Amino acid sequence: MTFRVLITDPLSEEGIFPLRQSENLEITIETELSPNDLIAMIQDYDALLIRSQTTVTREVIENAPNLKIIGRAGVGVDNIDLEAATEHGIIVVNAPDGNTNSAAEHTMAMLSALARKIPQAFLSLKNQIWDRKSFLGVEIKNKTLGIVGLGRIGTEVAARAKGQRMHVLAYDPFLTEEKAHKLGITKGTLEEVLNQADFISIHTPLLKETRNLIDEEAFEMMKDGVQLINCARGGIVNEDALYDAIVRGKVAGAALDVFEVEPFVDHKLLTLPQVIATPHLAASTIEAQESVAIDVSADVVSFLNGGLVQNPVNLPSVSKEVMGKVGPFFDLAEKLGAFVSQLIDGIVEQITIHYYGDLAGFDVRPLTRNTLKGLLKGNLGDHVNDVNAKYLADQIGIVVNEYKTSTTKGFTNLLTVEARTKNGTRSVSGTLLNGLGGRIVKVDKYYVDVVPEGNLIFIKHKDQPGAIGRVGTLLAKSNINIATMQVGRDNIGGDAIMMLTIDKYVDGYNVNQLKELEDISDVTAIQL
């Protein structure tokens, strides 16, 4: 069978070589299509390859009855309507690894240029000024490089820094002591990285939790004279705070490849002689552009010929029978994964999902993927989805177990998610109630009945008179309204729990206040 492939953005011949090799593919290259032209053409094609120039809207997808796969030669897929693609059974693939080497090399180039003030010295010569005294640099040998985020790129930067005989201190929520030892680096907390590093390089995704991660408070924790490199995402470093830290001498220099708003005409950071910058060039190499195109082309060829893809972004179609049976549990599974991820203390080493009752008779792998998605999204971001969640869990080193039994445990269907860390095992169970939707019915050993949505507080305390009242009073003083409350206990006067649903999220300050109350042993704020 012959498949038709449409390429609408410039891709090198080397990049599309896997397509050329496949005898059953007919390739069309049209790189100047208007949105209307694309809508008119797409109906005849089985595959679409793009970069950032083409926007694949819902309208495009709804006019593509034969489209089976969309390949994005790059990392980001914000120019593709993923929801529409999923609804229409179209798989979307990208190339998350293709630019890793280029981004790591760019980071090291920026670090060296920053340390030796190379751009400033060059500009001086361009202005016909021979000035050696103004550009005294520092060696990076024996200096400590603090890495915030040890994913693919952060790991490559660490390896290169070690080659430059730097000491590497890294923070990542999924970094274990074993992995750090294997890489020959030191695992630290974020505070330790900020306190001890001579150079700090950012390699975390931009999430709600990481936006403005490096703010005024973070700069105060740093050494005087620290130097900062950000080749990850704009918005992680608070640009106003960075400007002030440089002006007052706390930060000796910064090398920036990314900014919160791009592109821009001018920027106050670029008025500072201590700042060097590039216009988001970390992935802009011939090799990286070829690599991402090759990766995506290979996935398209494999998928059209009945094989598997390496880098799926969305959930591929499942049979109607499977969807009909397990589909209603998708949201519950994700919420249970998200709940337990916020409940645990430490890095997840093992996740075990128990399926009880009627669910045990079906293919539950889609539910396992959804559970992992909920578990990982809080730390890895929205690029985690049903399809790549298992892959990411494997990459991190999380052991995933599934157990199925027809035993009902008192419910027609029940999911129990257990997460094990070095500090112990925590669990949460949920079910679907006819006409009422999803419910959390058990947390650890305590039975509850809670709708898994919104803002929750899980509190462990001693079963003593007044404990509940003290919690309610403190929240009232903070203008936090309690919507529902569930309580449970082991025995009279023993360990007990409260599960509260509240009208707004409690911040760290409120959590710490609750922990200081009499008889309260632990407080966890959970957002679903």
N, C-alpha and C positions, 0 to 999 in steps of 0.2 A: 504494500500500500504506500502511495506517495503522500507525503505531508508537505504543506506549504508554510514557509517561515517568512515573516515580514520583519525587516530590520529598519527601524525608523530613526536611529541616532548613529553618528559616526562610530564605527568599530573597525579596528585594524584587520587586515587579512589574516594576520597571525592569530588574532583573537577568535575569528570565526572559522578557523581551520577545521575544528571538529565537525562543523556543519558541512563544510565542503567535502569532507571525507565520506559522509553518509550518502549512499546512492539513492535512498528513498526520500530525500529532502529536496524541495524546490525552493530556492532562496530568492527573495525580492528585497532590494535595498532602495528605500525612499526616505531620504533624510531631510526633506524640506516640506513635509506634509503639514497642512493646517489642521486644526482639530476636526473640522468638517470633512476634510479629505480622509483623515484616519478613520472616522466613523463610516465613511462610504466604502473604504477598502477592506476594513478588518473582517467583514463578514465572510470573506473567502479564505481566511487563514487559520491554520491550526496552532501556530506559535507566534509570539511577538517578542522581539528582543529590543530593549531600550537602554538608555542611560538616564541622565537627568533632564535632557531636553524635552522628551515626550511625556505628557501627562495622560495616564490611563484612567479616565473617569468612569463613573457608573454608566454613563450614556455609551461610551465606547464598548464597555463590556456587554451591555444589553443588546448591542448591535453586532455581536460576535458569536453567532450560534455554533461555529465550529472550533472556537478557540479553546485550547486545552491547557496551555501553559504560557505564562509570561515570565521572561527572564530579564532581570535587572542587573546589568553589568556594573556592579558597585555594591555598596553596603546598604545605603538608605533606600527605603521603598515608600517614602512619603508622597511620591508622585503617582502612586498606584492606589486605587480604591480597593483595599484588601477585603473589606466586608462584601463588596459587590462580587469580587472574584470568588470568594469562598461560597457565597450564595449560589453562584452559577457553576460550581464544581471546577473552577479553574485554579490550578496550582500555580503559586508564585514562587520563584526561586531567585536568590541573589548570590553574591560572592563575598561572604564576610571575611575570608582569609586572604584574598588576593592582594590586599594593600598592606598587610601586616609588616612585611619587611621594609617597604618604603616609608611607612609611618615611623617605624623604629629608627631607621637611618636618619630621617629628618629630625627626629627628637635629639639624637646624638649630635647632629650637625648644629642644631640650635644651641645645645648645651655648650659645645666647644666655642661657638661664635660668641656666646654670652660671656663665657669665662675669659676669653682673650680680647673681647671688644673689637672683633674683626670688622663688623659693618661700620662702626663709628670711625675706625682708623682709615678704612677705605674711603669714606666720604670726605675725610680730612684731606687725603691725597687728591681726591677728585677736585677739591677746592684749592689745589696747589699750595697746600700747607704741609710742610714736613714737621710733624709733631710726635715725638716718641714719648715724652713725659706724661702726656694726658691719657695714654691708653695702657697703663700698667695693668696687666691681667693677673689671674691666679691659675695655678695648676689644679687639675682635677684629680690627679693621683693622690690616693690616701684620703680623699674627701668622702663624706657620706652623702650618697644619693638617696633621698627619700622618694619612694614611688607610691603614689596613691592610686590603687587599682591595678591588680596583677592579672589581667586577662591576657589575650594573645599578644597584644602590642607591649603591654607592661612587662611581660615575661621576656620578650625579645630585647627590650631596652635594658633590663637587668643583666642579661647575658653580655651585652655589649659594654655596659658599664664595668662589669667585672673584668672584661678584657682590658679596660683602661686602668685597672687596679684601683677602682673605687670600692668603697664599702657600700653595700646595698641594704637598705632597711625598707621593708615594704609593708603596706597595709592593704588588706583586701578582706571583705567579710567571709570569703570562702577559702582563704589561705590557711593551710594547716602547718603545724610544725614539721611534719614529715615532708611535705612538698617544699617548704622553705629550705630544709636541710638538703634535699635532693638538688635544689637549684644553687646551693651554696650561698644563700642570702639569709638575712635575719628577719623574722616575722615580728611585727610590732603593731601596737594600736595606732590609731590616727594621731592621738596626742603625742605618742613617742616619736612618730615620724616628724611631726611639726616641731617638736622640741629639739631633736638631735640632728636633723639634716642640714648640710651645707647648701645642697641643691635639692629642690623638690620638683618632681615631674608628675603631671596629672595624666592619668590614663583610665579614668572611670567614665561610664556613660552618664549622660545628662538625664537625671531623674528628678522627681519631686524631692527625694531625700538628698540629692547631691547638688541641686541648684543653690548657688551661693555657699557651697560647702567651705570654700576658702574665703572667709569674711573677716571683719575687723577682729573678732575674737580669735580666729585662727592665726592671723598675722601676729597678734600679741604673744602667742605661744612660741613663735619661731625665734631662732637665733637672730641676733643683730647681724646684718650683712648677708642674710640668706638670699639665694637667687632662685627664681621660679621659672619653670618651663611649662607651658600648656599647649600641647598639640592634640588635645582630645576634643572638647566641645566648649564653645562659648557659653557662659552662664554658670559654669562650675566655680569660676573665680569671680568674686564680686569686683567689678572693674573700678568702682569708686574707692573701695577699700584698698585695692592694690595701688591706685594712684596716690592716695594719702600715705600709704606705707613707704612708698618710694620717696615721696617729697620729704618726709621727716627722717629718712635715712634708715628705717627699719629693714627695708628690702634694698639690696645693692643693685639688683637688676632683674629684668624679666624678659623672657623670649616667648613671644606669642604667635601662634599660627591660626588661632581661632578667636572670634569675638562674639559677644552676645547678639549684636545686630550686624549682619553681613548682607551685601557689601555696604560700605559707608564712604562718605566723601572725606571726612576728617574725623579724628579721634583724639581726645585730650591725652591719652596715654602716649601717643606718638609724638607729643611735644616734649616728652622727657628724654634726655640723652641716655638714660640708663635702660631704655626699652628698645629692643629690636623686634621686628615682626615680619611675617610673610602672609600673603593673602590666601590662607587655607590651602597650602600646597603639600601637606604631608603625604597624600596619596597620588600626587601628580608626578609620576615617573612613567616613562615608556613601558617599563617592565610591569608596573602595577596595572596600568590600563590594559595591557595585553593579558595579564594574568586573570583579571576579573572577567574579561570577555571569554577567555578560554574556559574558565570554570563554569560560567553560565551556559555557554554553548554545549559543553559536555553534558550538563544536566538536561538540556533540551533534547539532545540526541537520545540520551538514555531513556527519558520519560516517554518520548514518542514511539520508542521501540519496545515499550513494555517493561523497562527496567526501573530501578530506584533512583531517586535524586539525592544528592549529598547535602544540599543547602535549601530545604523547603522553608518558606516563610509562613505560609498559612496552612490550614487543615485541608488535606485532599478529601475528595468525596468518599463516603463510606456507603455501604449498601443500605437500602431503605429499611430492611429488616433490623439491622444493627442500630441504625439511627432511631427507629421507632421504639426500641427497647431501652437503650442506654442514653439516648439524646436528652430526655428529661432530667437526667442526673448530672449533665455537664456542669451547670452552674454550681450545684451543690459541691461537686468534687473540687472545683477550683476554689470555692470559698473555704472548704476544709483545709486545703493545702495552704491557703493564705493565712488562715487562723493559726495553724500549728507553726508556721514559719515565724509568727510574731510571739508565739508562746515560748519557744525554745530559748535556751541559754547556751550559746556556743555555736560551732559550725556543724551542720548536719553531716553525719557520716553514713547514716542508713535511713531509708524511708520504707516503711512496710504498710501496704494497703490491704486490708481485709475486706472481702466482699461476702456478705451473708445473704441467705434467702434466695429469692428468685434471680437476683443479679448473678449469682454464681453459675447460672446456666448459659450465660452469654459471653461474647467476646468483650472483655472489659478493658482492653488496651486503650481505647479512646478515653476512658475515664481516668486511667492511670496517667496519661499524658496531661489531661486537664488538671489533675491533682498536682503534678509536678510544675505545671505552668503557674498555678497559684502559689506554690512554695517558692519558686525562683524569681517571680516578677518583682518582688519587693526590693531585691538586691541587683538584679540584672536588667530590669527595665522592660518596656513594652515590646521589645523585639522577641521576648520569650513567648512562644505560642504552643498550641497543642502538638504541633509536629516536631518542633526542634527542642522541646522541653526535655525529652528523654536523652537526646544527644548532649545537651548542655549539662545535664545531671551526670552523665558518664564522663564528660570532660573534666568536671569539677572533682569527680571521684566519689560521688554519692552512690551507694549500693541501693538498688531499687528491688523490692520484693513484692510479689503479688500472692495472696492466698485467697482461695475461694472455697466456700463450704455452704451446703444447703441448710445448715443450722440457721434458724431465724433470729435467735437472740431476742425474741419478743417482738420483732418487727418483720414485716413481709420482705423488706429490703433494707440493708444497713451497710454503710461504708464506715470503716474505722481507719484513720490515718495515724500511724505512729512514726515519730521522728526521733532518732537517737543521736545524741551528741556525747562528747566525753563527760558531760556533766549529768547525763541521765537520759531517760526516755519520757517524752510527753505524747499525749494522744488526744484525739477528738473524734467523735462519732456523729454521723448525721443520717437522716432518712428523709424520704418524701412522704408527706401525709396527704391523703386524698382530699383535694379541694383546698388544702391549706399551704401547699408548697413545701420548701425545704425547711428542715429544723435541725439544729444542733441538739442532740439528746444526751450527750455525755462528754465531759472533759476530764481527762485522767480517770479517776475512779468515782467521780461525782456525777449524778444524773441531773440534767437540766432540761429545759424546753425553751430554746432561744431561736428566733429568726436570724439566720446568718447574713445580716446586712447592716450597714451603717457603722456607728461608733459604739464600741463595747469596752467595758472594763472588767477584767478578771482579777478577783482579789482573793488571796488566801489569808486566813486569819484564825485565831483561836475562838472557839464557840463560847463566847462570854457575853453577858448582857451589856448592851450599849455599843457594841462594835458597829452594828448596822447604822445606828443613830449618828455616831461620830462621822462615818463616811458621808451620810446624807447631809449633815450640817456643813462639812467642809466643802462639798461640791456646791451647795447652795450659796455659800459665801463667794464662790468663784463664778456664780451665775450659770452653773451647769445643771440643766434639768434632767432628772432621771425619768426615762420613759417606762422601763420595766425593770424588775429585779427578780432574780432566781437565787435561791440559797440552798445549800446542802451541807451535810456534815457526816463525819465518821460515827461519832458518838457524842453524848452530852459532855460538853466541856473539852472535847478534843479538837481535831483539825476540822476546819469548815471553809466553805467558799461562798463568794457572792459573784454573780454574773449580772452586770448592769448594762442596759442599753441606754445611751444618753443622746442628747440632741446635738452635741458638737464634740469634736475630738479633744481629748485632754492632752495638754503638752507635757513636756518633761518636768516642768516646775510643779504642776498639779500632781503628777505621779509621785514625785519625791515627797510632797506634802502628805499624800495618802500613806506612803510607806512609813512616815514618822508617827502615824497615829498609834495609840495603844492597841495591842493585840493583833496588829496587821503585820504579816510576815512577808507578803509579796504582792506587787501590783503590776499588772500588764495592761497597757492600752492597746486596743486592737481596732483596726480599721478595715472594713470589708466593703 
